[in-house]
Amino acid sequence: MSFSNKIENLFKKFLPAPFTIAVLLTFLTFTLALVLTESNENSSHFFTILTYWEQGFWDNKLLVFAMQMMLMLVLGHTLALTKSVNQIIVKATAYCSSTSKAAAIITFFTIIVALFNWGLGLIFGAIFARKVGEHATREKIKLNYPLIGACGYSGLMVWHGGISGSAPIKIAESGHFLEQKTGIISQSETIFSTMNISVSLALIIILPLIMFFIGKKNEGSIVNIKIHEEETKIKIVKNLDHSSIISLIFGSLILLSSFYNIFIGPENISLKFLTPNYINLLLLGLAIIMHKNIYSFLKAIDKAIHGASGILIQFPIYFGIMGIMNYSGMVEMMSELFVNISNKDTFPILTFISGGIVNIFVPSGGGQWAVQGPIIVESAIKLGVSIPKCVMALAYGDQLTNMLQPFWALPLLGITGLKASEILPYTLIFMGAGAVIFIFGLLFF
């Protein structure tokens, strides 16, 4: 049995569904709070902690955050399903005449797209990999299809360092749940910092080159991928749902609103406009215009919304965990532990490592920020470490182990027809290369 098969079997055997993990983490947090903290009220400590959990579960600011993340995934996915994006992918496949070229091209463009939006990058990469497989089948080109599939998944290792990264965009928004401690931190200090720009450029250049040389050594063999035929057009009665004019006007008004808000006054022309609401508004306007009619847009929404079910049901569970930790005093206890085992220089690296480990059990950047964010911020304040740098350290750790955790690979596996064990050897290479780049960035910037 190969190493990748062993890892896949290990995940299947011991790692339950993400929702089950969220429930188990709730039990663990509840028990720790019961044992390690004391009640400040006259009521039973058990029921006090239960109340903390409920307060976190229904926290209004966090529920808004969950809705923002759901929209970001669904609208990004919807945008990836437009004919315009599909045509770009089809044209690009013409240059994928070998495994090495295809691997480099898919990795490069998937990373670029994922840095714009993680939902768009995830589906774009999956469709791109599939189209390359179909192109190779038609043209009888040798192809290492599992490598190509892994390249289509590469965007999930860079997304949290992009403009749709959950933690950086949330702390840039007025009224976020940690604002009293951090204030509003512009993306100029996180996503567009010298460190993150350097790290992102390194990923864009180095990862495609690595995949190119791996493809050179293993070009694969002739593949037989089932070719998806274009859907036969069904004659339907035209109504307002199919009006391109309505779609164009409405989409244009949304985009006009989003651009107008940036340039209301000179004092507002800054990166502060890059908030979850702004990004979602931009995605909504683009998706409606590019689908050309409301019917096509809603049809794509129906396909995309299934991928957001995890966010819908899991995020409130994570918010409950955060409620227990925050109101019981566990955040302060955990931050004291971090302060005691690290210093100003080592804390960002420790945050990076912990982010990667926690992501295996909490496979959602937004959910992870809700759980880890308060601890990281409290520890960073006590140690005098740059909060923006620590936010990016968490982001790097979270996205890195997506190459090991198969949760977000499920859409790609469904589209490409590959198995997790087939792409895992190559995603682990991404993970190794990414770890070096991220640690280098955190140490030297």
N, C-alpha and C positions, 0 to 999 in steps of 0.2 A: 504494500500500500504506500502510495506517495505521501510526501510531507503535507501537500495541500489537501489530500483526501483525509488525512488524520486530523487536520485542523477543522475541516468542514464537519467531520463526524463528531469532533469534540463540541463544536457549537450546537449541533443538532441534539446531542445527548445531554449536555449539561446546561445549555443556555435556553431558558424558556422564552415565551413571547415577550416583547417589550412591555406590554401592559402588566403581565404577571410580575416582571422585574420591578415595575413601578410600585405594585402592591407590596411586594416583599421589602422593598426599600422603605415603604411607609411603616410596615411592622417594625423594622429595625430602628428607624428614627424614633418611633413612638416608644419603643422599649428603652432605648438609650436616654431619651428625655425623662422617662419615668424613673430610671435608676440614678442618673447623674444630676438631675436638677431638683429643686425644691419649689413647692407651690407657694406663691405669695398671697394666695387667697384662702378664704376659710373653707371653700368647697373641696371636694375630693381632688387629689392631684391627677388622678386618672381622667376625670371628666374635664378638668382644666386643660389638660393637654389635648383632649378631644376637641375642645372649643378652639384651641389654637389651630388645630388642623382645619377645622371648618372655616375659620377666619381666612386662612391662607387659600383654601379651595375657592372661596367666593370673592377674593380680593379683586376689586374692580379694575385696578391698573394692570394687574397680571392677566385678567381675562381679555382686556383690550389687546394686550401683547399677543395672546394666543390667536385672537382673530386676525391680527396683522400678519402673523407668521403663516396662518392657513391661506390667506389671500395671496401672500407672496409665492407660495408653492403652487397653488391652483392657477393663478394668472400667468406665472412663468411657464408652467406646463401647457396652458392654453395657447400661449404665444408660440411655443415650439411646434404646435400642431397646425399652424397656418400654412397655406400653400406657398407663401413667399419663402418661409424658412425651409420648407421641403425642397423647393427649387434650388436654393443655395446649396443644400446638402447634395442633391443629385448632380449639380454641376461640379462640385468639389470632388466627387467620387471618380470623375474622369482622370484626375491626377493621381489617383491611388492605384498605380499599375503594379505595385509590389507590396509585400508585407511591410518592408522597412519604410517606404514612402507613406503608406497608409497609416502606419503607427505614429509617425512623426506628425503628419497633417492632422489626424484626429485628435491627438493629445494637445497640440498647439491650439486649435480652434475651440476645443471643449474647455480648456482652461480659460481662454479669453471670455467665452460666453458665460462660464460659471462665475467669473469675477464680477460680471454684471448682475446675474441673478441665478441662485442655486437651483431653483425649480426648472428654469429654462435650460441651464447647463446639463442637468441630469437627463432630461428627455432628449435634448439636442444630441448629446453624446451617444445615447442609446440608439436613436434613429440613424445617426451617422454610421455607427458600427454595423447596423443591420443593412443599410444601403450599400456599404462597401462589400459586405458578404454577398449580397445579391449581384452586385457588379462583377465580382470575381467569379461567381457561378456562371453568369452569362458569357464572360470573356475567357473562361477556362484559365484563370490566373491562379497560381499557387498562393495560398493565404494561410497564415497562422491565425485562424479566427478567434481563438481564446485570447490571444494577445491583443487583437483589435478590440474585442469586447472590454478588456481591462482598460485600454486607452480611452474608450468611451465613458468610463467611470471615473476618469482622472479628475474631473471637475469637482467631485466631492472631497478632494484633498486640498482644495484651494478656496472653496466658497466662503468660509468664515473670515477670510482675509479680504473679501470683496465687498462691494457696496451694499450687498443684501445680507451681510454677516449679522446674525441675530444680536450678539452682545454689542458690537461697535455702533450699530444703528440705533439700538435702544437707548444707550446712554447719551446719544446725541439729541434725544427728543425731550422736550419740556414736559415735566410731570412724570418721568419714569420712576420706577419704584425705589431706586437708590439715590434719587436726586438730592435728598437732604445731606447725604454723606459725600457724594462725588460732584454735585452740581451737574451742569450740562457740559459734556465733553464732545467737542466738535470732531468730525471725522478727519479733520486736518491733523489731529493728534494721534489718530489710530489708523484708519484705512489709508490715509494719504500722508502718513508720517514717512520720514526718510527710511526708517527701518522696514516698514511694510512694503513700500514701493520697491526697495532693493530686493527683499525676499520674493516678491511677486515676479519681478523681472528675472530673477534667478530660476524660479520655477518654470516660467514661460520658455526660457532658453534651454535649460539643462534637461528637464524631463522629456521633451520631444527628442532631443539628441540621444538620450539613453535608450528610448524606445526604438529609435532608428537603428542603432547598433545591435540591439537585441533582435530586431526583425531581420537584420542582415545575416545573423548567425542561424536563425531559424525561420526560413521563409514559409515553412509549412507545406501543404499539399493542395491538390485540387479539391475544392469544397463543393458541396451540393446543398446550398441554402434555398429553402422554398421561397420563390419569388412572389411577393405580395402584389397581386394585380390591382390596378386602379379600380375604385368602386364604380360600378355601372351607374350612370346617372338615371335616376328615376323621375319620370315626369310628375311634377306636383303642381298643385294650384298655387300660383304666385299670390302672395299677400304682403302685408307690411313687414312681416318677419324677414322677407327676402329682399327688402329694399336696400340697395347699396347707398342710396342718398341719405336715408335715415341714419344708417350706420356711420357714414362718413361725417355727417354733421355732428352727431352725438359724440363720436370719438374725438373729433377736432375740438369741440368745446371743452372736453375733459383735458386734452393736451394744452389747450390755450390757458385753461385755469392753472394747470401745474406750472407752466412757464411764466405766467403773469405773476404768480406768487413769489417767484425768485427775484423779480426785478421791480417790486413795488417801490423800493427806495434804495439809495446807495448803501445805507447801513445794513441792508439785508442781503447784499450780494456777498455771500460767503458759503462755506460748505455746510452751514447749519441747516440749510434747506433739505439736506439728504437724510430724511427721517423715514421710518416705515410707511407712514401715510403718503408721503410724496412718491416713494418708489412704487407703491401699489397703485396710486393714481396714474402714474406714467404707464405702468404695465397694462392697466385697464384700458386706457385710451388707445395704446398701440394694438392691443389684442382685438378690440372692436373694429378698428379701421382695417387691420390686416386680414381679418376674417371676412370682410366686405359685406356681411349682413348679419343680422341678429340671430337668424336660424343657425348658421354655421358656428357662430360664437357660442351659443348655448349648447350645441351638440358637442363642441370641444370641452366646455365646462363640465358636462356630464362625464366625459372620459377622465378628466383631470381630477375631479373632486374625490375620487376613491383614494388617491394618494394622501389626502389630508386627514383621513379618519384617525390616524395615529395621533396627530396633533390635537384634534378635537377632544379625544377622550383621555389622552395621557397627560396633557399639560396641566389640567386642574389637579391631577394627582400629585404632580411635582410641586404645584403651588401649595398644596396641603403640607407636603414635606417641608417646604420653605417656611410655612407658617409655624410649624412646630419648632423648627430650629431658631427662628427669629424671636418669637414671643417667649420661648422658654429660657433663652439665654445661651443656647447651644452654639450660636454663631460666635459669640465672644469666647466661649471655651475652645472652639475649633481654631479660631484665629490665634489664640494664645499658644496653642500647640504648634501652629505653623511658624509663629514668631520664635518659639524656643528652638526649633530644629533647623532654622534657616537664618540668613542674614540678607542685607540689602542686595548683595551680588547674586546669591543663590536662589532667592525667592522666585524670580521669574522662571528659572529652569524647573524648580519644584512645581510651580503652577502649571507649566507646560506638561510635565510628566503626569501630574494628577488629572489634568484635563483629558489626556489620552486614555488613562485608566477608567475614569468615570464615564467617558463616552461609550465604552463597551457595554455598560449597564444602563446608561441613559442616552440612547442613540438619537439625540435631538439637541442641536445647539441652543435653541431657545429654552428648552426644559432644563438643560445643564446650567445655563446662565442663571435661571431662577433658583436653582439649588446651590450652586457654587459661588455665584456672584457676591452675595453678602459676606461670605467668609473671606474671599479674595480681597474685596475692598477693605474690610476691617483690618486684615493682616497687613495690607499694603500701607494703610494709614499709620499703623503702629510702627512699621519698619522704616517708613519714610521712602518707600519705593514708588516710582511713577505708576499711577493707576492706569493710564492709557497703555503703558507697556505690559502691565499684568493682564489687562483685558485681551490684548493681542496674544499673549502667551497662552491664555486659556483657549482662545480661538484656534491657535496653531495645534495645540494638543487635541482638541475636539475633532478637527477635520482630519488629522493624521490617521487616527485609528479607524476612520471610515473605511480605510483600505483593508482592515482586518474584520471589522464588524459588518456582517452581510445585510443588515436591515435595509439601508437605503439602496442596495444593489438590486432589490427585488424588481423594481420597474424595468431596469436594464436587462435582467435575466429573462423577464417575460417577453420583452421586445426582441431580443437577440436569439432566444432559444438556448442560451448557454447555461451551464451549471456553475454554482459558486466555486466548486473545486477546480473548474477549468480556468477561471480567471484569477484565482487566488495566488498562484505562483508569481504572476506578473504584478498584481496589486501590492504584494509584499515588497517587490522591488521599488515601486513607487513610494511605499511607506519608508523604506530604508533611506532612499535618496532624499525624501522630504524631511525626515528627522535631522539629517545632517544640515540641510539648508536652514531649517527653522532654528535649531540650536545655535548655529553660526550667527544668524541674525540677532538672536536674543543676547548673545555674549558680546558682540562687537558693535552694537548700535545703542 
